[in-house]
């Protein structure tokens, strides 16, 4: 479990400092590259979740060149920055399918909002993060969960169990608990291969089951937490437990 990782390509120290100051509390800045080659190196070393790219680096369109490289390898959301206001620059950037195009100087509030919108577009779930206080979207086999001003990336293996709370779910990981606007049914549909229903209000990570107390109708997880097992779901749970054994 970690905060969203952002890679910046920017050769202006002043602009880079503005970006870092605006984002440091909500995201992890894995690197500020000042050249194409440095950006490529950071991209492979740190595997960022999003890239913020200045289009022009020392007068050359290195930002769009790097965007092409990203899209040809392992695509992630891309935000372009520029002080240029001409149509040619905009058209060149548009070819790379950026998730936004921002003019300098960067507004700290705007960049945070734009990042949320970029992930929504990338996951094809527009409005899921930017319009809700506690929200999540699924990208590949991970959840992006919004908690206050931060976005966390949660792998399904890091989730121990999930509890229904009216129209919300409480997602319990090793270190944190998240309240998200998602039903238990929806969560199970997204991760049916790893989670099983043990009770009308509980989902459990199959791989975190330590033991099943049949007489007491509860399940003990590897982290020591005990969750209820209902009569209705007992058979399905035992089947999964036998497979794991």
Secondary structure, 3 states (H helix, E strand, C coil): CEECEEEEECCCHHHHHHHHHHHCCCCEEEEEECCHHHHHHHHHHHCCCEEEEECCECCECHHHHHHHHHHHCCCCEEEEEECCCCHHHHHHHHCCCCCEEEECCCCHHHHHHHHHHHHHHHHCCCCCCCCCCCEEEEECCEEEEEECCEEEEEEHHHEEEEEEECCEEEEEECCCEEEECCCHHHHHHHCCCCEEEEECCEEEEHHHEEEEECCCCEEEECCCCEEECCHHHHHHHHHHHHHHC
